[in-house]
Amino acid sequence: MTPVSHRLSALFACLAMTGMLATVMGQAIPRPGLLDLPVSARLAGSAESMGAPLDATLGDILAQGSLLDSTHSGQLHLAYMDYFAGTALAAAVYAKRPENRRWVWHTGLRNLGYGNFTGRDPVGVETGSFSASDVAWVHGISVPVDSNLTVGLSLWLGQSGLPERRAGFAQLDCSANYFRRDRQFRLAAHWRPWGGQHTANAAGSSGRFAPDLRLSMTKGFDNAPFILYLTYDEMQEWDLAPEGFYDDVIDPLTGDTLASGTWAFGDRLLRHLALGTGLKLGPSLGFRFGYHHRRRQELRLTNAPGTAGFAWGIDFKVRRFDLSVARNTYHAAGSSTHLAIRTRLTDR
């Protein structure tokens, strides 16, 4: 058996284990933030609307594995996200196309560090300092079916290391994209059908991750320098608003019924949508802007909505290095900063 066959056998064995993990765990639990926070600065700068970019880069495959192609072979992508109050996300991914093969593989690491903390016993006496973090390894392949259609598989294996909790988790990503370069159009689907977490002690919970599906579309134009992005996510559930959000309320002073005033259907639809646009000013400079309606509804303050739900980013090139910077609001305390750098280590 060749080394390539060994790698493929190991990958599919891991996929089978992931499916078994999700099957035996009945209770649905939230995914670790490590698997949901976008580490791609380009994706973050479009408010996560750019799930199917026309000019896909290596960093984009962390959110949509089927975007990986032979042009990414030999590239290294490094990314960093300053999230909040000492919490930071970092990632590294490398891609390679085996000689005389159509498919391309990628491998990488993602780490979410929560910072350093001071421990105390029940009476408040310091017991020393400790750190907490989540780390995950990803490995996957992308296979072109024909000149327009590409499919991909990615497997995430990770562990969560908190002071009183040790947990292992796994997740399988399936993706596909249809690309028409002549029409400047790409349609992509990203499905997370299996995954789950097992906690080694009683401080946490074990269970499966609920499957989800996301569709993304991008359209460019021959005679215009901008591109339009659209993503429809969380397709497995229609109503994403909190319970009772659209209900009428009773005025406690007058007893009158006060209408909600929110168009329920429109708000439910928009909570699934992320919209964005990109402006390309040349081969070495581009801008992005995006809006995520659900994030704005959940994070904005009534008296000071600020920029919750909005994002912007910039791409530029310096010699052999491609750099991306983005600002996005993931919490009410302010915006998060994303940095990414990409370069080629070897020939294709």
WORA-V113345 format. One record per residue. N is the residue number from 1. RES is the residue in one letter. SS is DSSP state (alpha for helix, beta for strand, coil for the rest). PSI is psi as a letter, one per 40 degrees, with the letter a starting at -180 (NA if undefined). BURIAL is b if it has 16 or more other C-alpha atoms within 10 Angstrom, else e. Layout:
# WORA-V113345
N|RES|SS|PSI|BURIAL ; N|RES|SS|PSI|BURIAL
This chain:
# WORA-V113345
1|M|coil|h|e ; 2|T|coil|i|e ; 3|P|alpha|d|e ; 4|V|alpha|d|e ; 5|S|alpha|d|e ; 6|H|alpha|d|e ; 7|R|alpha|d|e ; 8|L|alpha|d|e ; 9|S|alpha|d|e ; 10|A|alpha|d|e ; 11|L|alpha|d|b ; 12|F|alpha|d|e ; 13|A|alpha|d|e ; 14|C|alpha|d|b ; 15|L|alpha|d|b ; 16|A|alpha|d|e ; 17|M|alpha|d|e ; 18|T|alpha|d|b ; 19|G|alpha|d|b ; 20|M|alpha|d|e ; 21|L|alpha|d|b ; 22|A|alpha|d|b ; 23|T|alpha|d|e ; 24|V|alpha|e|e ; 25|M|coil|h|b ; 26|G|coil|d|e ; 27|Q|coil|h|e ; 28|A|beta|h|b ; 29|I|beta|i|e ; 30|P|coil|i|e ; 31|R|coil|i|b ; 32|P|coil|i|b ; 33|G|alpha|d|e ; 34|L|alpha|d|b ; 35|L|alpha|e|b ; 36|D|alpha|d|e ; 37|L|coil|h|b ; 38|P|coil|h|b ; 39|V|coil|e|b ; 40|S|coil|h|b ; 41|A|alpha|d|b ; 42|R|alpha|d|b ; 43|L|alpha|d|b ; 44|A|alpha|d|b ; 45|G|alpha|e|b ; 46|S|coil|e|b ; 47|A|coil|f|b ; 48|E|coil|f|b ; 49|S|coil|e|b ; 50|M|coil|g|b ; 51|G|coil|e|b ; 52|A|coil|f|b ; 53|P|coil|i|b ; 54|L|coil|d|b ; 55|D|coil|g|e ; 56|A|coil|h|b ; 57|T|coil|i|b ; 58|L|alpha|d|b ; 59|G|alpha|d|b ; 60|D|alpha|d|b ; 61|I|alpha|e|b ; 62|L|alpha|d|b ; 63|A|coil|e|b ; 64|Q|coil|g|b ; 65|G|alpha|d|b ; 66|S|alpha|e|b ; 67|L|alpha|e|b ; 68|L|coil|h|b ; 69|D|coil|a|b ; 70|S|alpha|d|b ; 71|T|alpha|e|e ; 72|H|alpha|e|b ; 73|S|coil|h|b ; 74|G|coil|e|b ; 75|Q|beta|i|b ; 76|L|beta|h|b ; 77|H|beta|h|b ; 78|L|beta|h|b ; 79|A|beta|i|b ; 80|Y|beta|h|b ; 81|M|beta|h|b ; 82|D|beta|h|b ; 83|Y|beta|c|b ; 84|F|beta|h|e ; 85|A|coil|f|e ; 86|G|coil|e|e ; 87|T|beta|h|e ; 88|A|beta|i|b ; 89|L|beta|h|b ; 90|A|beta|i|b ; 91|A|beta|i|b ; 92|A|beta|h|b ; 93|V|beta|i|b ; 94|Y|beta|i|b ; 95|A|beta|i|b ; 96|K|beta|i|b ; 97|R|coil|h|b ; 98|P|coil|i|e ; 99|E|coil|h|e ; 100|N|coil|f|e ; 101|R|coil|i|e ; 102|R|coil|d|e ; 103|W|coil|i|b ; 104|V|beta|h|b ; 105|W|beta|i|b ; 106|H|beta|i|b ; 107|T|beta|i|b ; 108|G|beta|i|b ; 109|L|beta|i|b ; 110|R|beta|h|b ; 111|N|beta|h|b ; 112|L|beta|h|b ; 113|G|beta|h|b ; 114|Y|beta|e|b ; 115|G|beta|a|e ; 116|N|beta|i|e ; 117|F|beta|i|e ; 118|T|beta|h|e ; 119|G|beta|i|e ; 120|R|beta|i|e ; 121|D|coil|i|e ; 122|P|coil|d|e ; 123|V|coil|e|e ; 124|G|coil|e|e ; 125|V|coil|h|e ; 126|E|beta|h|e ; 127|T|beta|e|e ; 128|G|beta|i|e ; 129|S|beta|i|e ; 130|F|beta|i|e ; 131|S|beta|i|e ; 132|A|beta|i|b ; 133|S|beta|i|b ; 134|D|beta|i|b ; 135|V|beta|i|b ; 136|A|beta|i|b ; 137|W|beta|i|b ; 138|V|beta|i|b ; 139|H|beta|h|b ; 140|G|beta|i|b ; 141|I|beta|i|b ; 142|S|beta|h|b ; 143|V|beta|h|b ; 144|P|beta|h|b ; 145|V|coil|d|e ; 146|D|coil|a|e ; 147|S|coil|e|e ; 148|N|coil|d|e ; 149|L|beta|h|b ; 150|T|beta|i|b ; 151|V|beta|i|b ; 152|G|beta|i|b ; 153|L|beta|h|b ; 154|S|beta|h|b ; 155|L|beta|h|b ; 156|W|beta|h|b ; 157|L|beta|h|b ; 158|G|beta|i|b ; 159|Q|beta|i|b ; 160|S|beta|h|b ; 161|G|beta|g|b ; 162|L|beta|i|b ; 163|P|coil|d|e ; 164|E|coil|e|e ; 165|R|beta|h|e ; 166|R|beta|h|b ; 167|A|beta|i|b ; 168|G|beta|i|b ; 169|F|beta|i|b ; 170|A|beta|i|b ; 171|Q|beta|i|b ; 172|L|beta|h|b ; 173|D|beta|h|b ; 174|C|beta|h|b ; 175|S|beta|i|b ; 176|A|beta|i|b ; 177|N|beta|i|b ; 178|Y|beta|h|b ; 179|F|beta|h|b ; 180|R|beta|g|e ; 181|R|alpha|d|e ; 182|D|alpha|d|e ; 183|R|alpha|e|e ; 184|Q|coil|f|b ; 185|F|beta|h|b ; 186|R|beta|h|b ; 187|L|beta|h|b ; 188|A|beta|i|b ; 189|A|beta|h|b ; 190|H|beta|h|b ; 191|W|beta|h|b ; 192|R|beta|g|b ; 193|P|beta|d|b ; 194|W|beta|i|b ; 195|G|beta|i|b ; 196|G|beta|i|b ; 197|Q|beta|i|b ; 198|H|beta|h|b ; 199|T|beta|h|b ; 200|A|coil|e|e ; 201|N|coil|a|e ; 202|A|coil|e|e ; 203|A|coil|e|e ; 204|G|coil|a|e ; 205|S|coil|i|e ; 206|S|coil|i|b ; 207|G|beta|a|b ; 208|R|beta|i|b ; 209|F|beta|h|b ; 210|A|coil|h|b ; 211|P|coil|i|b ; 212|D|beta|i|b ; 213|L|beta|h|b ; 214|R|beta|h|b ; 215|L|beta|h|b ; 216|S|beta|i|b ; 217|M|beta|i|b ; 218|T|beta|h|b ; 219|K|beta|h|b ; 220|G|beta|i|b ; 221|F|coil|i|e ; 222|D|coil|d|e ; 223|N|coil|f|e ; 224|A|coil|i|e ; 225|P|coil|e|e ; 226|F|beta|i|b ; 227|I|beta|i|b ; 228|L|beta|h|b ; 229|Y|beta|i|b ; 230|L|beta|h|b ; 231|T|beta|h|b ; 232|Y|beta|h|b ; 233|D|coil|i|b ; 234|E|coil|f|b ; 235|M|coil|e|e ; 236|Q|coil|e|e ; 237|E|coil|h|e ; 238|W|coil|d|e ; 239|D|coil|h|b ; 240|L|coil|e|e ; 241|A|coil|i|e ; 242|P|coil|i|e ; 243|E|coil|h|e ; 244|G|coil|e|e ; 245|F|coil|d|e ; 246|Y|coil|e|b ; 247|D|coil|i|e ; 248|D|coil|i|e ; 249|V|beta|i|e ; 250|I|beta|h|e ; 251|D|coil|h|e ; 252|P|coil|e|e ; 253|L|coil|d|e ; 254|T|coil|e|e ; 255|G|coil|e|e ; 256|D|coil|i|e ; 257|T|beta|h|e ; 258|L|beta|h|e ; 259|A|coil|i|e ; 260|S|coil|d|e ; 261|G|coil|e|e ; 262|T|coil|h|e ; 263|W|coil|h|e ; 264|A|alpha|d|e ; 265|F|alpha|d|e ; 266|G|alpha|d|e ; 267|D|alpha|d|b ; 268|R|alpha|d|b ; 269|L|alpha|d|e ; 270|L|alpha|d|e ; 271|R|coil|e|b ; 272|H|coil|e|b ; 273|L|beta|i|b ; 274|A|beta|h|b ; 275|L|beta|i|b ; 276|G|beta|i|b ; 277|T|beta|i|b ; 278|G|beta|i|b ; 279|L|beta|h|b ; 280|K|beta|h|b ; 281|L|beta|e|e ; 282|G|beta|i|e ; 283|P|coil|e|e ; 284|S|coil|e|e ; 285|L|beta|h|e ; 286|G|beta|i|b ; 287|F|beta|i|b ; 288|R|beta|i|b ; 289|F|beta|h|b ; 290|G|beta|i|b ; 291|Y|beta|h|b ; 292|H|beta|h|b ; 293|H|alpha|d|b ; 294|R|alpha|d|b ; 295|R|alpha|d|b ; 296|R|alpha|d|b ; 297|Q|alpha|d|b ; 298|E|alpha|d|b ; 299|L|alpha|e|b ; 300|R|coil|i|b ; 301|L|coil|i|e ; 302|T|coil|d|e ; 303|N|coil|e|e ; 304|A|coil|g|e ; 305|P|coil|d|e ; 306|G|coil|a|e ; 307|T|coil|e|b ; 308|A|coil|h|b ; 309|G|coil|e|b ; 310|F|beta|i|b ; 311|A|beta|i|b ; 312|W|beta|i|b ; 313|G|beta|i|b ; 314|I|beta|i|b ; 315|D|beta|h|b ; 316|F|beta|i|b ; 317|K|beta|h|e ; 318|V|beta|h|e ; 319|R|coil|b|e ; 320|R|coil|e|e ; 321|F|beta|h|e ; 322|D|beta|h|b ; 323|L|beta|i|b ; 324|S|beta|h|b ; 325|V|beta|h|b ; 326|A|beta|i|b ; 327|R|beta|h|b ; 328|N|beta|i|b ; 329|T|beta|h|b ; 330|Y|beta|e|b ; 331|H|beta|i|b ; 332|A|coil|e|b ; 333|A|coil|e|e ; 334|G|beta|a|e ; 335|S|beta|i|b ; 336|S|beta|i|b ; 337|T|beta|h|b ; 338|H|beta|h|b ; 339|L|beta|h|b ; 340|A|beta|i|b ; 341|I|beta|h|b ; 342|R|beta|h|b ; 343|T|beta|i|b ; 344|R|beta|h|b ; 345|L|coil|d|e ; 346|T|coil|i|e ; 347|D|coil|i|e ; 348|R|coil|NA|e
